[in-house]
Amino acid sequence: VGLREISGRVMNRLNSGDSTGSSVRKTVGFKGLGNTKRWQDAINKVSLNLKRKTSTSTRGGSFHSDSDDHDGPKQPPVAYENTFQLEPKEPQRFPTKKAEDVIKTIFTSNLSDKKYNSDNCKNLTTQLTELIRTQVKQELGVQNRFKIVVLVMVGSMKGQGVRCASRCLWYPQFDRFASYTFNNEHLFAVGTVYGVYYE
């Protein structure tokens, strides 16, 4: 049984004037509180100062309780707007130039003295991909809503021509990508970072 229902039952019995109501009045111990208003204050204290308006039907009519009347002036209701963000704010747009600098720095520091080895190429590309993804996410910060996809390709430098292409389905107004190509005497590497805005 909730506190509101208990309060309603007590008022119901008190307003009816039956013997049970009299015993309740004696048990509670609020002698001299004969009018409804004072009994209302006592019940509000017993029911932990309920903040919500309650309306309980009684035999003699309707009992209305509003504890806000005793706590000072009423505050206007707070209106909350929908915070669903459909596009990135200006400071939160994908930093294309910074992402390109991240790829360049990682390639330069990890591949400058490397020689191409087909056996180790898989592990090398995986390590480079994780490094780039981690640092790009740090540049974006924790308040970003971009999904980061990183592609790294490493090949042997033997004078051949290579053309890399990709195709994506995205929203060009917000989605961006950054790419950088590195090469030395033995190998070449192409790194691409895609920043896809997540609504």
C-alpha positions, 0 to 999 in steps of 0.5 A, spaced: 500 500 500 502 506 498 503 512 502 498 516 498 493 511 499 494 510 506 493 518 506 487 517 503 484 512 507 486 516 514 482 522 511 476 518 509 475 515 516 476 522 519 471 526 514 466 520 515 466 521 523 465 514 524 468 510 530 474 508 527 476 515 525 476 517 532 481 511 534 485 513 528 485 520 531 487 518 538 492 513 535 496 518 531 496 523 537 494 530 533 489 532 538 486 539 537 487 538 529 480 538 528 480 542 521 481 539 514 487 544 513 491 542 519 490 534 518 492 535 511 499 538 514 500 533 518 499 527 513 504 531 508 509 530 514 508 523 515 508 522 508 515 524 507 513 531 504 510 528 497 512 533 492 507 531 487 499 533 487 495 528 489 487 528 489 483 522 492 476 521 492 472 521 499 465 520 501 464 528 503 468 530 496 475 531 494 481 532 498 487 536 494 494 536 497 499 540 494 506 540 499 509 545 494 504 551 498 508 550 504 515 550 501 515 557 498 513 560 491 512 555 485 518 554 480 516 554 473 516 547 469 523 546 466 522 544 459 527 540 456 529 540 448 531 534 444 538 533 444 539 529 438 544 531 434 544 530 426 550 534 424 557 536 427 558 542 430 563 547 427 569 545 433 567 537 432 568 537 424 573 531 422 580 534 422 582 532 415 589 536 416 591 533 423 589 526 420 594 527 415 599 529 419 598 523 424 599 518 418 605 522 415 608 522 422 607 514 424 609 512 417 616 516 417 617 514 424 616 506 423 618 505 416 624 510 414 629 504 415 624 498 413 625 493 408 619 490 404 618 483 407 612 479 405 612 475 411 612 480 416 607 485 412 601 483 415 603 484 422 606 491 420 600 493 416 596 491 423 600 495 427 600 501 423 593 501 422 592 501 430 597 506 431 593 511 426 586 509 429 588 511 436 592 517 435 586 520 430 581 518 436 585 522 441 585 528 436 578 528 435 577 527 443 571 524 447 566 528 444 566 526 437 561 522 433 565 520 428 566 512 426 574 512 424 576 507 419 583 506 417 586 502 411 593 501 410 597 498 404 604 496 404 608 494 397 615 493 395 618 498 391 620 495 384 619 501 379 612 499 378 606 503 378 600 502 383 593 506 383 589 505 389 582 507 389 576 506 394 568 507 394 564 509 399 557 511 401 557 517 405 554 524 406 559 528 403 557 534 407 560 531 414 564 525 412 571 526 410 577 522 409 585 523 409 590 520 405 598 520 405 603 516 401 610 514 403 616 511 400 623 509 401 628 505 397 625 498 398 617 499 400 611 504 399 605 505 404 599 508 403 594 510 409 587 512 408 583 515 414 575 515 413 571 519 418 564 517 418 559 522 422 554 517 426 548 520 427 
